[in-house]
Amino acid sequence: MRLKDNVTIITGGGQGLGRAYALRFCSEGAKIVIAEINFENAKKVEQEIIDMGGEALAIKTDVSKEEDTMVMAQKTMERFGKIDTLINNASIYYGLESKPLEYISVDEWDRSYDVNVKGSWLSIKAVSPHMKSANKGCIINISSGTWLVGIPMLLNYATSKAAILGMVRCVSREFGPFNIRINAITPGFVSTEASKSIKGTPPDTFDVIKAQTALGRNESEDDVVGTAVFLASEDAAFITGQNIVVDGGWHLY
């Protein structure tokens, strides 16, 4: 087990890729905190992990609210006594609408940035005192291939996911003296229910992306989670401030 007794907080861990991170990290020996706005989903994943023989804690968390992220960190410390890893996975993605930028409302724009950018910052802010006290920690920001490929009609989402890469570079320098590493993963267009829920995308989207991908297939959740395990493990102990693109070569098209 590469992550035995590693206490890992996963924001947005109740479904999709977040759930996949939770289950895989559990299989590697980690203790999982599912910080999720949909508490019912969080409890389901918590039970899945318990059924696997692991330890888990579901916490209702809206990452755009500072008080929620502080409670997230506090409850994790009360239950497990430490925080080793934070995966900033929560984002506004499910049910996203593809539309020209002039039709994106201010509310839609603000909500994307509140969760995807501010939520990542607030989550880091909440766990950082505990990681600094331990002189050790790992933070993984989940970005998106939408900015890398330059996908049109998703400007609010794509630019917010580009912003958290700047966060990675700045925080890596600030937190380096405390032995806290921060990196990003940029997946491609992963085949999940959330991806399929995006409004306004052509029905053949996955076929088109498959044809554009160097490895000749669509990306699955399993393709991404292994990279997160690596970044959280001791194998990546000297890696920080980096962005790892996991898209099968889609962005090379």
C-alpha positions in Angstrom: 0.0 0.0 0.0 1.5 3.3 -1.1 -0.6 5.5 1.1 -1.0 3.6 4.3 -2.6 5.8 7.1 -2.4 8.8 4.8 -5.3 11.1 5.8 -6.7 12.5 2.6 -9.4 15.1 2.2 -11.2 15.1 -1.1 -13.5 18.0 -1.9 -16.4 17.1 -4.2 -15.7 13.5 -3.2 -19.3 12.3 -3.5 -19.5 11.5 -7.2 -17.6 11.2 -10.4 -13.9 11.6 -10.3 -14.1 12.6 -6.6 -15.6 9.3 -5.7 -13.0 7.5 -7.9 -10.2 9.3 -6.0 -11.7 8.3 -2.7 -12.1 4.6 -3.5 -8.6 4.3 -5.1 -6.9 6.1 -2.2 -8.7 3.8 0.2 -7.4 0.8 -1.6 -3.9 2.2 -1.2 -4.4 2.4 2.6 -5.5 6.0 3.0 -8.1 7.3 5.5 -10.6 9.3 3.5 -12.5 12.5 4.3 -15.3 13.2 1.8 -16.0 16.9 1.8 -19.1 17.3 -0.3 -22.0 19.7 -0.6 -24.3 16.8 -1.3 -24.2 15.1 2.0 -26.3 12.2 0.9 -23.7 11.4 -1.8 -20.9 11.8 0.7 -22.5 9.3 3.1 -22.9 6.8 0.3 -19.1 7.0 -0.5 -18.3 6.8 3.2 -20.3 3.6 3.4 -18.6 2.2 0.3 -15.2 2.8 1.9 -16.3 1.2 5.2 -17.5 -1.8 3.3 -14.1 -2.0 1.7 -12.6 -2.2 5.2 -11.4 1.3 5.2 -11.9 4.4 7.4 -13.9 7.4 6.1 -15.6 10.5 7.3 -18.3 12.4 5.4 -18.5 16.1 6.0 -21.1 18.4 4.4 -19.0 21.1 2.8 -19.6 24.1 0.5 -16.0 25.0 -0.4 -17.1 28.5 -1.4 -17.8 29.3 2.3 -14.9 29.8 4.6 -16.7 28.6 7.6 -17.4 25.2 5.9 -13.8 24.7 4.9 -12.7 25.5 8.5 -15.1 23.0 9.9 -13.9 20.5 7.3 -10.3 20.8 8.6 -11.4 20.9 12.2 -13.5 17.7 12.0 -10.7 15.9 10.1 -8.2 16.8 12.9 -10.7 15.7 15.6 -11.2 12.3 13.9 -7.8 11.5 12.5 -5.3 13.9 14.2 -3.6 15.0 11.1 -4.1 16.0 7.4 -1.6 14.6 4.9 -3.3 15.3 1.6 -5.9 17.6 0.2 -7.4 17.0 -3.3 -9.1 20.2 -4.5 -11.6 18.4 -6.8 -14.9 20.3 -6.1 -16.0 22.4 -9.1 -19.0 23.7 -11.0 -19.1 21.2 -13.8 -22.2 19.0 -13.5 -25.0 20.5 -15.7 -22.6 23.2 -17.1 -24.0 24.9 -20.2 -21.9 25.4 -23.3 -22.6 28.9 -24.6 -21.0 31.9 -26.3 -19.2 34.2 -23.8 -21.7 37.0 -24.4 -24.5 34.8 -23.0 -22.7 33.8 -19.8 -24.4 35.6 -16.9 -22.4 37.3 -14.2 -24.0 34.8 -11.7 -22.7 31.9 -13.8 -19.2 33.4 -14.0 -19.1 34.2 -10.3 -20.3 30.8 -9.3 -17.6 29.1 -11.3 -14.9 31.2 -9.7 -16.4 31.0 -6.2 -16.2 27.2 -6.2 -13.3 26.4 -8.6 -10.9 29.1 -7.6 -12.0 30.6 -4.2 -13.0 27.2 -3.0 -9.5 25.8 -3.7 -7.9 28.7 -2.0 -10.2 28.5 1.1 -9.6 24.7 1.4 -5.8 25.2 1.2 -6.2 28.1 3.8 -8.1 25.8 6.1 -5.6 22.9 6.1 -2.4 24.8 5.9 -1.9 25.5 9.6 -2.1 21.8 10.3 0.2 20.8 7.5 2.7 23.5 8.6 2.6 22.3 12.2 3.4 18.8 10.9 6.1 20.2 8.5 4.6 18.0 5.8 1.7 17.9 3.4 0.5 17.4 -0.2 -2.0 19.4 -2.1 -3.4 18.4 -5.5 -5.4 20.9 -7.6 -7.6 19.4 -10.3 -7.5 21.5 -13.4 -9.0 20.7 -16.8 -7.9 20.2 -20.4 -10.5 22.7 -21.5 -8.1 25.6 -21.0 -5.1 23.7 -22.5 -7.0 22.7 -25.7 -8.8 26.1 -25.9 -12.3 24.7 -25.8 -14.8 27.4 -26.9 -18.2 28.1 -25.2 -17.0 27.1 -21.7 -15.1 30.3 -20.8 -16.2 30.6 -17.2 -15.2 27.0 -16.5 -12.0 26.8 -18.6 -10.5 30.1 -17.3 -11.2 29.2 -13.7 -9.4 25.9 -14.2 -6.4 27.8 -15.7 -6.4 30.1 -12.6 -5.7 27.3 -10.2 -2.5 26.5 -12.0 -1.2 29.9 -11.1 -2.2 29.1 -7.6 -0.1 25.9 -7.7 3.0 27.8 -8.8 2.7 30.6 -6.2 1.8 28.3 -3.3 4.6 25.9 -4.2 7.1 28.7 -3.5 5.3 29.9 -0.4 4.8 26.4 1.2 8.1 24.8 0.1 9.9 25.8 3.3 7.3 23.9 5.3 7.8 20.7 3.2 4.3 21.1 1.7 4.1 20.1 -1.9 1.4 21.3 -4.3 0.8 20.1 -7.9 -1.9 20.0 -10.4 -3.5 17.3 -12.6 -5.0 18.4 -15.9 -7.3 15.6 -17.2 -8.7 15.6 -20.7 -12.4 15.0 -21.4 -13.1 12.2 -18.9 -16.1 9.9 -19.6 -18.2 10.6 -16.5 -21.9 11.5 -15.9 -20.8 15.1 -15.3 -19.1 15.3 -18.7 -22.2 13.8 -20.4 -24.4 16.4 -18.5 -22.9 19.5 -20.2 -25.7 21.2 -22.0 -25.2 22.3 -25.6 -22.4 19.9 -26.6 -22.9 17.8 -29.8 -24.0 14.2 -29.3 -20.8 12.9 -31.0 -18.5 14.8 -28.7 -16.9 11.7 -27.2 -16.3 10.2 -30.7 -14.7 13.4 -31.9 -12.4 13.6 -28.9 -11.5 9.9 -29.2 -10.4 10.6 -32.8 -8.3 13.5 -31.7 -6.6 11.6 -28.9 -3.2 10.1 -29.6 -3.9 6.9 -27.7 -7.1 6.4 -29.7 -9.6 6.0 -26.9 -11.7 8.1 -24.5 -10.4 8.8 -21.0 -11.7 7.0 -18.0 -11.7 7.9 -14.3 -9.1 5.1 -13.7 -6.7 6.9 -16.1 -6.6 9.9 -13.8 -6.7 8.6 -10.3 -3.3 6.7 -10.5 -1.6 10.0 -11.1 -3.1 11.4 -7.9 -1.9 8.4 -6.0 1.6 8.9 -7.3 1.6 12.7 -6.4 0.4 11.9 -2.9 3.0 9.1 -2.4 6.7 9.3 -1.3 7.6 8.6 -4.9 6.8 12.3 -5.6 8.5 13.7 -2.5 10.6 16.1 -4.6 7.9 17.2 -7.0 6.1 20.5 -6.5 4.8 23.4 -8.5 4.0 21.1 -11.5 1.1 20.4 -13.8 0.7 16.9 -15.0 -1.4 16.5 -18.1 -3.3 13.2 -18.2 -5.2 13.2 -21.5 -3.8 10.5 -23.7 -2.3 13.1 -26.0 -5.6 14.9 -26.7 -4.0 18.4 -26.4 -1.4 17.5 -29.1 -4.1 17.3 -31.8 
